[in-house]
Amino acid sequence: MALHLLSGVFVAVILFWSTCAHAATSLNSLALVLNGPDVANYGSTVVFKCSWQADDLVFRILWRIQLAGSSVPLEYTLKNAAQSEPVSLSNAGSDGPLQGEASVDTRNNFSTLTLRNVSFVDGLYTCVVSSVTAEKLTNKSLRVVAPPDQIISRVNLTHNNSSFLTNGSTIGPYLEGTGFEINCFVAWSRPPAKIIWYRKDLQGQLYPMESQSGPQKQQMEASGGWRVSRSMYFRLDSRRLMGNVLICQAENEATSQPVQTAYRLDMLVPPTNISLSSLNGVQLREGLLYQVNCTVWNAKPFATITWTLDREPISRFIVNDTLPGETEGTFSTRSVFTYSANPDDNGKALSCIATQEVLTVQRRGMSNSTILNVVYSPRNVMTSKSHLSLVEWRLPETDTLGGINCTADANPPAQYVWMFKESVIATGPTLVFGRNVTLDDAGDYFCIASNEVGQTNISMQVDVQYRPYCSRCANASDPCLIGAAMEQSQSVTCDMDASPAADLVYMWNVPLNETTTDNALAIPTNLDTSSSSSASINYTVRSSDDYHALACWARNSIGLSEQPCYFRVVPAGPPHPPENCSIITVMSSGFSLKCRPGFDGGHPQKFVMSIWATGQDADNSALSYKISPSTSNKALRSQDAVVMPDVRENVFPEWLEKGLQGGKDYRVKIVSRNEAGNSQPVFLALRTLKPDDSTIGLSTTVVAAIAGSLGGFAFLILLASVAFLCVRRRKKGECKSRRENTYS
């Protein structure tokens, strides 16, 4: 009986687990997400968060940590219960480097693993979640890095002479031309820090010192960090390095900015130069006092100055002081010697000597000397000509006589320079042109005499005379146009430049043969002869033969103008109307129109088109009309409305217009326009195609083009044409209105 009971229980259990397994395969759903960093800084806090979604009950969370270099993983188990307490990593039976805790949030379905003050705990971190029907895991690798720390440097002058430096320390002072080795140490970093040496100049510019640096050395410490060092040999080969900064930079992937230490360079340098001032270029007079300045520049330490006159020491009338040097960290020493001029000292050497006891004997001395002399700047500067008149395209007469000479009294002897228009044209006391002169050679010439004391100059005026030339209308192929009406007297002015200009005589001529380019000219009979020798004439057009070319010549004492000024007399007035205007194509929404330009009236012309919708056929509801100001013209009726006012201006009389209504009557006006006014208008009439017409053809509604007054015969022919159209269309009212507009 008991055996039967146990068998029944066993079968029930088997059936229960079979049922659960079947349910798990059909309903189980468990998803995991593990969030956390891949890389962490040494000493920081790291949090891993393991979140899950499950269809059934999660009852256990296991954190497994496999540290790098360890064969045994660390495991921390949490129950998914509201009363579950955090598990301390250091209390889990392990004496490893882990600090922190593992916890679970039952309500929000996640567990966290918190590592505090992390050391080098690189490894694989795994989260295992178990539910009633499933178990899943996910993992993440962690790598711990450490930025460079404890950077120090050591300077080695010799094997037995070295010193350690801290950030901001000064290296030196060392003599210019010497060198030293400096070694930079990074006590701890992971991964090994990369060390780079830089030099920063006084302007803040950084220069990498790779060529001066040796290879990097590194060694792993027992703690897991790395000790790194790199040396550099630096030579103080120039004083420009004084005040520069040597920088040791160290960085690895744990640093957002390089870690660095900086050391300022200090040097001992001799003076760059010694200068004497106040005597050179100064006239020394007996009994007068002069202050002579001697400056020793850019030395460290500062130099001591002594004076000698003709090798005899001077100890009286001397004042010394020290100033900051031009180079960073250096000093300049200035000494002022008050000298009483004595003729016996003329030609003697006055010397200034600088010494630096700290430097070697070969480098500590520097001197400068000056020879005392009575000097004065150039005076009594004179030229052999004070005013010079030349002729264009001729060699100056002074060139054949040896040129123009400049002289001056000076000690030391003067140097001479000839200048014209701020440019040097000759060096030496003599000016020779050496060529035929042009108009560009006119102006003020300066002879400048100078020596080390000063300079003096004198000017000479040069005039260049030339025969007349035309300053306007000088192009024969593009003469100046003179618009003149019949029987109208028009003033024509000839603009000639010449020197001299007081004796200019003008000649006005007409070409004998305008088809040739020779200079055979005749005086026109219609000139006002009383003014034919002046710059302006009055020209009267008495017939069409008087519309031709004019030429103006001029003469002075130098000669006759090489080319005349060119003019052409043309009829003046408004342009003629455009010709042969016709509608080329008509569409339902517009048309194209083309004319041939008429005579332009002697001025450039443009063409203006206006469009009106006739009052009988215009659809006022669809168009916004305005009454044109020109509707007083009899060619337009008072009920006609402007569609496009006078803004359709073209250089050529051609238009393509769109935007009109289909099946409507329109009237077009074309006008030529120049600066003298408008031409007589030309009127055209047309009817646009109906919208359902698919073809575009030549307009059959063009009635006429009226311009100005028409001859009687043309007028009758036009009347007959209009009558024929009226009979054909059988639209009496329309024909009447068109007749009124067409023959205005």
CORKAPE-V8576 format. One record per pair of residues at least 24 apart in sequence whose C-alpha atoms are under 10 Angstrom apart, sorted by the first residue. I is the first residue (numbers start at 0). GAP is how many residues later the second one is. Records with the same first field share a line. If there is no record, write none. Layout:
# CORKAPE-V8576
I = GAP + GAP
This chain:
# CORKAPE-V8576
19 = 112 + 113
20 = 112
22 = 110
23 = 31 + 32 + 108 + 109 + 110
24 = 108 + 109
26 = 28 + 29 + 106
27 = 26 + 27 + 28 + 103 + 104 + 105 + 106
28 = 24 + 25 + 26 + 27 + 102 + 104 + 105
29 = 24 + 25 + 26 + 27 + 28 + 99 + 100 + 101 + 103 + 104 + 105 + 106
30 = 24 + 98 + 104 + 105 + 106 + 107
31 = 78 + 95 + 96 + 97 + 104 + 105 + 106
32 = 77 + 94 + 104 + 105 + 106
33 = 76 + 77 + 78 + 91 + 92 + 93 + 103 + 104 + 105 + 106
34 = 77 + 103 + 104 + 105
35 = 76 + 77 + 89 + 103 + 104 + 105 + 106
36 = 103 + 104 + 105 + 106
37 = 84 + 102 + 103 + 104 + 105 + 106
38 = 83 + 102 + 103 + 104 + 105 + 106 + 214 + 215
39 = 78 + 79 + 80 + 81 + 82 + 102 + 103 + 104 + 105 + 106 + 214
40 = 76 + 77 + 78 + 79 + 102 + 103 + 104 + 105 + 106 + 149 + 212 + 213 + 214
41 = 75 + 76 + 77 + 78 + 79 + 101 + 102 + 103 + 104 + 105 + 147 + 148 + 212
42 = 72 + 73 + 74 + 75 + 76 + 77 + 101 + 102 + 103
43 = 71 + 72 + 73 + 74 + 75 + 100
44 = 54 + 55 + 69 + 70 + 71 + 72 + 73
45 = 54 + 67 + 68 + 69 + 70 + 71 + 72 + 96
46 = 53 + 54 + 55 + 65 + 66 + 67 + 68 + 69
47 = 54 + 63 + 64 + 65 + 66 + 67 + 77 + 78 + 79 + 91 + 92
48 = 53 + 54 + 55 + 61 + 62 + 63 + 64 + 65 + 78
49 = 54 + 59 + 60 + 61 + 62 + 63 + 76 + 77 + 78 + 79 + 87 + 88 + 89
50 = 53 + 54 + 57 + 58 + 59 + 60 + 61 + 76 + 78
51 = 56 + 57 + 58 + 59 + 77 + 84
52 = 55 + 56 + 57
53 = 55 + 75 + 76 + 77 + 78 + 79 + 80
54 = 76 + 77 + 78 + 79
55 = 75 + 76 + 77 + 78
56 = 73 + 74 + 75 + 76 + 77
57 = 48 + 51 + 71 + 72 + 73 + 74 + 75 + 76 + 77
58 = 47 + 70 + 71 + 72 + 73
59 = 44 + 68 + 69 + 70 + 71 + 72 + 75
60 = 41 + 42 + 43 + 49 + 50 + 66 + 67 + 68 + 69 + 70 + 74 + 75 + 76
61 = 40 + 49 + 64 + 65 + 66 + 67 + 68 + 75
62 = 39 + 48 + 49 + 50 + 62 + 63 + 64 + 65 + 66 + 74 + 76
63 = 60 + 61 + 62 + 63 + 64 + 73 + 75
64 = 33 + 56 + 57 + 58 + 59 + 60 + 61 + 62 + 74 + 75 + 76
65 = 55 + 56 + 57 + 58 + 59 + 60 + 75
66 = 29 + 30 + 31 + 53 + 54 + 55 + 56 + 57 + 58 + 74 + 75
67 = 52 + 53 + 54 + 55 + 56 + 74 + 75
68 = 52 + 53 + 54
69 = 53
72 = 50 + 51 + 52
73 = 24 + 51
74 = 51 + 52
75 = 25 + 26 + 27 + 37 + 51
76 = 25 + 26 + 51
77 = 24 + 25 + 26 + 33 + 51
78 = 24 + 25 + 27 + 51
79 = 24 + 25 + 26 + 27 + 29 + 30 + 31 + 49 + 50 + 51
80 = 24 + 25 + 26
81 = 24 + 25
85 = 25 + 26 + 27
86 = 26
87 = 25 + 26
88 = 24 + 25 + 26 + 27
95 = 25
96 = 24
117 = 26 + 27
118 = 25 + 26 + 27 + 104 + 105
119 = 24 + 25 + 26 + 70 + 103 + 104 + 105
120 = 24
143 = 46 + 47 + 110
144 = 44 + 45 + 46 + 47 + 80 + 107 + 108 + 109 + 110
145 = 42 + 43 + 44 + 45 + 46 + 47 + 78 + 79 + 80 + 106 + 107 + 108 + 109
146 = 41 + 42 + 43 + 44 + 45 + 46 + 78 + 103 + 104 + 105 + 106 + 107 + 108 + 109 + 110 + 111 + 112
147 = 37 + 38 + 39 + 40 + 41 + 42 + 43 + 44 + 45 + 46 + 47 + 77 + 78 + 79 + 80 + 101 + 102 + 103 + 104 + 105 + 106 + 107 + 110 + 111 + 112
148 = 36 + 37 + 38 + 39 + 40 + 41 + 44 + 78 + 101 + 102 + 110 + 111
149 = 35 + 36 + 37 + 38 + 39 + 109 + 110 + 111
150 = 33 + 34 + 35 + 36 + 37 + 77 + 78 + 97 + 98 + 99 + 108 + 109 + 110
151 = 31 + 32 + 33 + 34 + 35 + 77 + 96 + 108 + 109
152 = 29 + 30 + 31 + 32 + 33 + 76 + 77 + 78 + 95 + 108 + 109 + 110
153 = 27 + 28 + 29 + 30 + 31 + 77
154 = 25 + 26 + 27 + 28 + 29 + 76 + 77 + 78
155 = 24 + 25 + 26 + 27 + 77
156 = 24 + 25
164 = 96 + 97 + 98
165 = 95 + 96 + 97
166 = 80 + 81 + 93 + 94 + 95 + 96 + 97
167 = 77 + 78 + 79 + 93 + 94 + 95 + 96
168 = 76 + 92 + 93 + 94 + 95 + 96
169 = 73 + 75 + 76 + 92 + 93 + 94 + 95 + 96
170 = 72 + 74 + 75 + 92 + 93 + 94 + 95 + 96
171 = 92 + 93 + 94 + 95 + 96
172 = 69 + 92 + 93 + 94 + 95 + 96 + 127
173 = 62 + 68 + 91 + 92 + 93 + 94 + 95
174 = 61 + 62 + 64 + 91 + 92 + 93 + 94 + 95 + 125 + 183 + 184
175 = 59 + 60 + 61 + 62 + 63 + 65 + 66 + 90 + 91 + 92 + 93 + 94
176 = 58 + 59 + 60 + 61 + 62 + 90 + 91 + 92
177 = 56 + 57 + 58 + 59 + 60 + 89
178 = 54 + 55 + 56 + 57 + 58
179 = 52 + 53 + 54 + 55 + 56
180 = 31 + 32 + 50 + 51 + 52 + 53 + 54
181 = 31 + 48 + 49 + 50 + 51 + 52 + 64 + 66
182 = 30 + 31 + 46 + 47 + 48 + 49 + 50 + 65
183 = 32 + 44 + 45 + 46 + 47 + 48 + 63 + 64 + 65 + 66 + 77
184 = 32 + 33 + 42 + 43 + 44 + 45 + 46 + 63 + 65
185 = 32 + 40 + 41 + 42 + 43 + 44 + 62 + 63 + 64 + 65 + 73
186 = 31 + 32 + 34 + 38 + 39 + 40 + 41 + 42
187 = 31 + 32 + 33 + 35 + 36 + 37 + 38 + 39 + 40
188 = 31 + 32 + 35 + 36 + 37 + 38 + 39 + 61 + 62 + 63 + 65
189 = 30 + 34 + 35 + 36 + 37 + 61 + 62 + 63 + 64
190 = 29 + 33 + 34 + 35 + 60 + 61 + 62 + 63
191 = 25 + 26 + 27 + 28 + 33 + 34 + 35 + 36 + 58 + 59 + 60 + 61
192 = 25 + 33 + 34 + 35 + 36 + 56 + 57 + 58 + 59 + 60 + 61 + 62 + 65 + 66
193 = 24 + 34 + 35 + 36 + 55 + 56 + 57 + 58 + 59 + 64
194 = 33 + 34 + 35 + 36 + 53 + 54 + 55 + 56 + 57 + 63 + 64 + 65
195 = 34 + 35 + 36 + 51 + 52 + 53 + 54 + 55 + 62 + 64
196 = 33 + 34 + 35 + 49 + 50 + 51 + 52 + 53 + 63 + 65
197 = 47 + 48 + 49 + 50 + 51 + 64
198 = 42 + 45 + 46 + 47 + 48 + 49 + 63 + 64 + 65
199 = 41 + 43 + 44 + 45 + 46 + 47 + 62 + 64
200 = 39 + 40 + 41 + 42 + 43 + 44 + 45
201 = 38 + 39 + 40 + 41 + 42 + 43 + 125 + 126
202 = 41
203 = 40 + 41
204 = 39
205 = 39 + 40 + 41
206 = 39 + 40
207 = 38 + 39
208 = 24 + 25 + 37 + 38
235 = 29 + 30 + 31
237 = 29 + 31
238 = 27 + 28 + 29 + 30 + 31 + 33 + 59 + 60 + 88 + 89 + 90 + 91
239 = 27 + 87 + 88
240 = 24 + 25 + 26 + 86 + 87
241 = 24 + 25 + 26 + 27 + 85 + 86 + 87 + 88
242 = 24 + 84 + 85 + 86 + 87
243 = 84
264 = 64
265 = 34 + 62 + 63 + 64
266 = 32 + 33 + 34 + 62 + 63
267 = 31 + 32 + 33 + 34 + 61 + 62 + 90 + 91
268 = 29 + 30 + 31 + 32 + 33 + 60 + 61 + 87 + 90 + 94 + 95
269 = 26 + 27 + 28 + 29 + 30 + 31 + 32 + 33 + 60 + 84 + 85 + 86 + 88 + 89 + 90 + 93 + 94 + 95 + 96
270 = 24 + 25 + 26 + 27 + 28 + 29 + 30 + 31 + 32 + 54 + 59 + 60 + 61 + 62 + 83 + 84 + 85 + 92 + 93 + 94 + 95
271 = 24 + 25 + 26 + 27 + 54 + 55 + 60 + 94
272 = 24 + 25 + 26 + 59 + 81 + 93 + 94 + 95
273 = 24 + 58 + 59 + 60 + 78 + 79 + 80 + 92 + 93 + 94 + 95
274 = 59 + 77 + 92 + 93 + 94
275 = 59 + 60 + 74 + 75 + 76 + 91 + 92 + 93 + 94
276 = 59 + 93
278 = 60 + 71 + 91 + 92 + 93 + 94 + 95 + 96 + 174
279 = 90 + 91 + 92 + 93 + 95 + 172 + 173
280 = 92 + 93 + 94 + 95 + 96 + 131 + 170 + 171 + 172 + 173
281 = 90 + 91 + 92 + 93 + 94 + 95 + 170 + 171 + 172
282 = 89 + 90 + 91 + 92 + 93 + 94 + 128 + 170
283 = 56 + 57 + 58 + 59 + 62 + 88 + 89 + 90 + 91 + 92
284 = 55 + 56 + 57 + 58 + 88 + 89 + 90
285 = 54 + 55 + 56 + 57 + 58 + 88
286 = 52 + 53 + 54 + 55 + 56
287 = 51 + 52 + 53 + 54
288 = 49 + 50 + 51 + 52 + 53
289 = 46 + 47 + 48 + 49 + 50 + 51
290 = 26 + 27 + 44 + 45 + 46 + 47 + 48 + 49
291 = 26 + 43 + 44 + 45 + 46 + 47 + 58
292 = 25 + 26 + 27 + 41 + 42 + 43 + 44 + 45 + 59
293 = 26 + 39 + 40 + 41 + 42 + 43 + 57 + 58 + 59 + 60 + 73 + 74 + 75
294 = 25 + 26 + 27 + 28 + 37 + 38 + 39 + 40 + 41 + 57 + 58 + 59 + 73
295 = 26 + 27 + 29 + 35 + 36 + 37 + 38 + 39 + 56 + 57 + 58 + 59 + 70 + 71 + 72
296 = 26 + 27 + 28 + 29 + 30 + 33 + 34 + 35 + 36 + 37
297 = 25 + 26 + 27 + 28 + 29 + 30 + 31 + 32 + 33 + 34 + 35
298 = 25 + 26 + 27 + 28 + 30 + 31 + 32 + 33 + 34 + 57
299 = 25 + 29 + 30 + 31 + 32 + 56 + 58 + 59
300 = 28 + 29 + 30 + 31 + 55 + 56 + 57 + 58
301 = 28 + 29 + 30 + 31 + 52 + 53 + 54 + 55
302 = 28 + 29 + 30 + 31 + 50 + 51 + 52 + 53 + 54 + 55 + 61 + 62 + 63
303 = 29 + 30 + 31 + 49 + 50 + 51 + 52 + 53 + 61
304 = 28 + 29 + 30 + 47 + 48 + 49 + 50 + 51 + 61 + 62
305 = 29 + 45 + 46 + 47 + 48 + 49 + 61
306 = 28 + 29 + 30 + 43 + 44 + 45 + 46 + 47 + 60 + 61 + 62
307 = 41 + 42 + 43 + 44 + 45 + 61
308 = 36 + 39 + 40 + 41 + 42 + 43 + 60 + 61 + 62 + 63
309 = 35 + 37 + 38 + 39 + 40 + 41 + 59 + 61
310 = 37 + 38 + 39 + 40
311 = 37 + 38 + 39
312 = 38
313 = 36 + 37
340 = 31 + 32 + 33
341 = 30
342 = 29 + 30 + 31
343 = 28
344 = 26 + 27 + 28
345 = 25 + 26 + 27 + 28
346 = 24 + 25 + 26 + 27
347 = 24 + 25
348 = 24
372 = 38 + 39
373 = 37 + 38
374 = 35 + 36 + 37 + 38 + 76 + 77 + 78
375 = 33 + 34 + 35 + 36 + 37 + 75 + 76 + 77 + 78 + 79
376 = 31 + 32 + 33 + 34 + 35 + 36 + 37 + 72 + 73 + 74 + 75 + 76 + 77 + 78 + 79
377 = 29 + 30 + 31 + 32 + 33 + 34 + 35 + 36 + 37 + 70 + 71 + 72 + 73 + 74 + 75 + 76 + 77 + 78 + 79
378 = 28 + 29 + 30 + 31 + 32 + 35 + 70 + 71 + 75 + 76 + 77 + 78
379 = 27 + 28 + 29 + 30 + 76 + 77 + 78
380 = 25 + 26 + 27 + 28 + 29 + 66 + 67 + 68 + 75 + 76 + 77
381 = 24 + 25 + 26 + 27 + 65 + 67 + 75 + 76 + 77 + 78
382 = 24 + 25 + 46 + 47 + 48 + 63 + 64 + 75 + 76 + 77
383 = 46 + 76
384 = 74 + 75 + 76 + 77
385 = 59 + 72 + 73 + 74 + 75 + 76
386 = 57 + 58 + 72 + 73 + 74 + 75 + 76
387 = 54 + 72 + 73 + 74 + 75 + 76
388 = 53 + 72 + 73 + 74 + 75 + 76
389 = 46 + 47 + 48 + 49 + 51 + 52 + 72 + 73 + 74 + 75 + 76
390 = 45 + 46 + 47 + 48 + 72 + 73 + 74 + 75 + 76 + 108 + 167
391 = 44 + 45 + 46 + 47 + 48 + 49 + 50 + 71 + 72 + 73 + 74 + 75 + 107 + 166
392 = 42 + 43 + 44 + 45 + 46 + 71 + 72 + 73
393 = 41 + 42 + 43 + 44 + 70
394 = 38 + 39 + 40 + 41 + 42 + 43
395 = 36 + 37 + 38 + 39 + 40 + 41
397 = 33 + 34 + 35 + 36
398 = 32 + 33 + 34 + 35 + 36
399 = 32 + 34
400 = 31
401 = 28 + 29 + 30
402 = 26 + 27 + 28 + 29 + 30 + 31
403 = 25 + 26 + 27 + 28 + 29
404 = 24 + 25 + 26 + 27 + 42
405 = 24 + 25 + 40 + 41 + 42 + 43 + 51 + 52
406 = 40 + 41 + 42
407 = 40 + 41 + 42 + 48 + 49
408 = 40
409 = 39 + 40 + 41 + 43 + 44 + 45
410 = 39 + 40 + 41 + 42
411 = 38 + 39 + 40 + 41
412 = 36 + 37 + 38 + 39
413 = 34 + 35 + 36 + 37 + 38 + 39 + 40 + 41 + 42
414 = 33 + 34 + 35 + 36 + 37 + 40
415 = 31 + 32 + 33 + 34 + 35 + 39 + 40 + 41
416 = 29 + 30 + 31 + 32 + 33 + 40
417 = 27 + 28 + 29 + 30 + 31 + 39 + 40 + 41
418 = 25 + 26 + 27 + 28 + 29 + 38 + 40
419 = 24 + 25 + 26 + 27 + 39
420 = 24 + 25
421 = 24
436 = 27 + 28
437 = 26 + 27 + 28
438 = 24 + 25 + 26 + 27 + 60
439 = 24
462 = 36
463 = 35 + 36
464 = 33 + 34 + 35 + 36 + 91 + 92 + 93
465 = 31 + 32 + 33 + 34 + 35 + 90 + 91 + 92 + 93 + 94 + 95
466 = 29 + 30 + 31 + 32 + 33 + 34 + 37 + 87 + 88 + 89 + 90 + 91 + 92 + 93 + 94 + 95
467 = 27 + 28 + 29 + 30 + 31 + 32 + 33 + 36 + 37 + 38 + 85 + 86 + 87 + 88 + 89 + 90 + 91 + 92 + 93 + 94 + 95 + 96
468 = 26 + 27 + 28 + 29 + 84 + 85 + 86 + 91 + 92 + 93 + 94 + 95 + 96
469 = 24 + 25 + 26 + 27 + 28 + 82 + 83 + 84 + 91 + 92 + 93 + 94 + 95 + 96
470 = 24 + 25 + 26 + 27 + 94
471 = 24 + 25 + 92 + 93 + 94
472 = 78 + 79 + 91 + 92 + 93 + 94
473 = 77 + 78 + 89 + 90 + 91 + 92 + 93
474 = 88 + 89 + 90 + 91 + 92
475 = 41 + 73 + 75 + 87 + 88 + 89 + 90 + 91 + 92
476 = 89
477 = 88 + 89 + 90
478 = 70 + 71 + 72 + 86 + 87 + 88 + 89 + 90
479 = 69 + 70 + 85 + 86 + 87 + 88 + 89
480 = 68 + 69 + 85 + 86 + 87 + 88 + 89 + 90 + 91 + 121 + 122
481 = 57 + 65 + 66 + 67 + 68 + 85 + 86 + 87 + 88 + 89 + 90 + 120 + 121
482 = 64 + 85 + 86 + 87 + 88 + 89 + 90 + 118 + 119 + 120
483 = 55 + 56 + 57 + 62 + 63 + 85 + 86 + 87 + 88 + 89 + 118
484 = 55 + 56 + 57 + 58 + 59 + 62 + 84 + 85 + 86 + 87 + 88
485 = 54 + 55 + 56 + 57 + 58 + 60 + 61 + 85 + 86
486 = 52 + 53 + 54 + 55 + 56
487 = 50 + 51 + 52 + 53 + 54 + 84
488 = 38 + 39 + 48 + 49 + 50 + 51 + 52 + 53
489 = 47 + 48 + 49 + 50 + 51 + 79
490 = 45 + 46 + 47 + 48 + 49
491 = 43 + 44 + 45 + 46 + 47 + 58 + 60 + 75 + 77
492 = 41 + 42 + 43 + 44 + 45 + 59 + 72 + 74
493 = 40 + 41 + 42 + 43 + 57 + 58 + 59 + 60 + 70 + 71 + 72 + 73
494 = 40 + 41 + 57 + 58 + 59 + 70
495 = 39 + 56 + 57 + 58 + 59 + 65 + 68 + 69
496 = 57 + 64
497 = 56 + 57 + 58 + 59 + 60 + 61 + 63
498 = 57 + 58 + 59
499 = 56 + 57 + 58
500 = 54 + 55 + 56
501 = 54 + 55
502 = 51 + 52 + 53 + 54
503 = 29 + 30 + 31 + 50 + 51 + 52 + 53 + 55 + 56
504 = 27 + 28 + 29 + 30 + 48 + 49 + 50 + 51 + 52 + 55
505 = 25 + 26 + 27 + 28 + 29 + 30 + 46 + 47 + 48 + 49 + 50 + 54 + 55
506 = 24 + 25 + 26 + 27 + 28 + 44 + 45 + 46 + 47 + 48 + 57
507 = 24 + 25 + 26 + 27 + 28 + 29 + 42 + 43 + 44 + 45 + 46 + 56 + 57
508 = 40 + 41 + 42 + 43 + 44 + 55
509 = 38 + 39 + 40 + 41 + 42 + 56 + 57 + 58
510 = 37 + 38 + 39 + 40
511 = 37
513 = 34 + 35
518 = 32 + 44 + 45
520 = 29 + 30
521 = 28 + 29
522 = 27 + 28
523 = 26
538 = 30
539 = 29
540 = 28 + 29 + 30
543 = 26 + 27
545 = 24 + 25
546 = 24
568 = 33
569 = 31 + 32 + 33
570 = 29 + 30 + 31 + 32
571 = 28 + 29 + 30 + 31 + 104
572 = 27 + 28 + 29 + 30 + 101 + 102 + 103 + 104 + 105 + 106
573 = 25 + 26 + 27 + 28 + 29 + 31 + 98 + 99 + 100 + 101 + 102 + 103 + 104 + 105 + 106
574 = 24 + 25 + 26 + 27 + 28 + 29 + 30 + 31 + 96 + 97 + 98 + 99 + 100 + 101 + 102 + 103 + 104 + 105
575 = 24 + 25 + 29 + 95 + 96 + 97 + 98 + 102 + 103 + 104 + 105 + 131 + 132
576 = 30 + 93 + 94 + 95 + 96 + 101 + 102 + 103 + 104 + 105 + 129 + 130 + 131
577 = 29 + 75 + 92 + 93 + 94 + 101 + 102 + 103 + 104 + 127 + 129
578 = 74 + 103 + 126 + 127 + 128
579 = 102 + 125
580 = 72 + 73 + 89 + 101 + 102 + 103 + 121 + 123 + 124 + 125
581 = 72 + 102 + 103 + 116 + 117 + 120 + 121 + 122 + 123
582 = 72 + 101 + 102 + 103 + 115 + 116 + 117 + 118 + 119
583 = 71 + 72 + 113 + 114 + 115
584 = 71 + 103 + 111 + 112 + 113 + 114 + 115
585 = 70 + 71 + 100 + 101 + 102 + 103 + 109 + 110 + 111 + 112 + 113 + 114 + 115
586 = 70 + 71 + 73 + 74 + 75 + 76 + 100 + 101 + 102 + 103 + 104 + 106 + 107 + 108 + 109 + 110 + 111 + 112
587 = 70 + 71 + 72 + 73 + 74 + 75 + 76 + 99 + 100 + 101 + 102 + 103 + 104 + 105 + 106 + 107 + 108
588 = 68 + 69 + 70 + 71 + 72 + 73 + 74 + 75 + 99 + 100 + 101 + 102
589 = 66 + 67 + 68 + 69 + 70 + 71 + 72 + 97 + 98 + 99
590 = 64 + 65 + 66 + 67 + 68 + 69 + 95 + 96 + 97 + 98 + 105 + 106 + 107 + 108
591 = 62 + 63 + 64 + 65 + 66 + 106 + 107
592 = 60 + 61 + 62 + 63 + 64 + 75 + 91
593 = 58 + 59 + 60 + 61 + 62
594 = 57 + 58 + 59 + 60 + 75
595 = 56 + 57 + 58
596 = 54 + 55 + 56 + 57 + 75
597 = 55 + 74 + 81
598 = 73 + 80
599 = 72 + 73 + 74 + 76 + 79
600 = 72 + 73 + 74 + 75 + 76 + 78
601 = 72 + 73 + 74
602 = 70 + 71 + 72 + 73
603 = 47 + 69 + 70 + 71 + 72
604 = 45 + 46 + 47 + 67 + 68 + 69 + 70 + 71 + 72 + 73
605 = 43 + 44 + 45 + 46 + 47 + 65 + 66 + 67 + 68 + 69 + 72
606 = 39 + 40 + 41 + 42 + 43 + 44 + 45 + 46 + 47 + 63 + 64 + 65 + 66 + 67 + 71 + 72
607 = 37 + 38 + 39 + 40 + 41 + 42 + 43 + 44 + 45 + 46 + 47 + 61 + 62 + 63 + 64 + 65 + 70 + 73
608 = 35 + 36 + 37 + 38 + 39 + 40 + 41 + 44 + 45 + 46 + 59 + 60 + 61 + 62 + 63 + 72 + 73 + 74
609 = 32 + 33 + 34 + 35 + 36 + 37 + 38 + 39 + 57 + 58 + 59 + 60 + 61 + 73
610 = 29 + 30 + 31 + 32 + 33 + 34 + 35 + 37 + 46 + 49 + 55 + 56 + 57 + 58 + 59 + 72 + 73 + 74
611 = 24 + 25 + 27 + 28 + 29 + 30 + 31 + 32 + 33 + 53 + 54 + 55 + 56 + 57 + 73
612 = 26 + 27 + 28 + 29 + 30 + 31 + 47 + 48 + 51 + 52 + 53 + 54 + 55 + 72 + 73 + 74
613 = 24 + 25 + 26 + 27 + 28 + 50 + 51 + 52 + 53 + 71 + 123 + 124
614 = 24 + 25 + 26 + 50 + 51 + 122
615 = 24 + 48 + 49 + 117 + 118 + 121
616 = 46 + 47 + 48 + 49 + 70 + 117
617 = 43 + 45 + 46 + 47 + 48
618 = 42 + 45
621 = 39
622 = 37 + 38
632 = 48 + 108 + 111
633 = 106 + 107 + 108 + 109 + 110
634 = 32 + 34 + 46 + 47 + 48 + 71 + 102 + 103 + 104 + 105 + 106 + 107 + 108 + 109
635 = 31 + 32 + 33 + 47 + 101 + 102 + 104 + 105 + 106 + 108
636 = 100 + 101 + 103 + 104
639 = 26 + 27
640 = 25 + 26
641 = 24 + 25 + 26
642 = 24 + 25
643 = 24
645 = 24 + 25
648 = 24
659 = 28
660 = 26 + 27 + 28 + 29 + 30
661 = 25 + 26 + 27 + 28 + 29 + 30 + 31
662 = 24 + 25 + 26 + 27 + 28 + 29 + 30
663 = 24 + 25 + 26
664 = 24 + 36
665 = 35
666 = 35 + 71 + 74 + 75
667 = 37
668 = 36 + 37
669 = 35 + 37
670 = 36
678 = 28 + 29
679 = 26 + 27 + 28 + 29
680 = 24 + 25 + 26 + 27
681 = 24 + 25 + 26 + 60
682 = 24 + 58 + 59 + 60 + 61
683 = 57 + 58
684 = 53 + 56 + 57
700 = 24
702 = 35 + 36 + 39
703 = 34 + 35 + 37 + 38 + 39
704 = 37 + 38
705 = 35 + 36 + 37 + 38
706 = 36 + 37
707 = 36
708 = 34 + 35
709 = 33
714 = 28
717 = 24 + 25
718 = 24
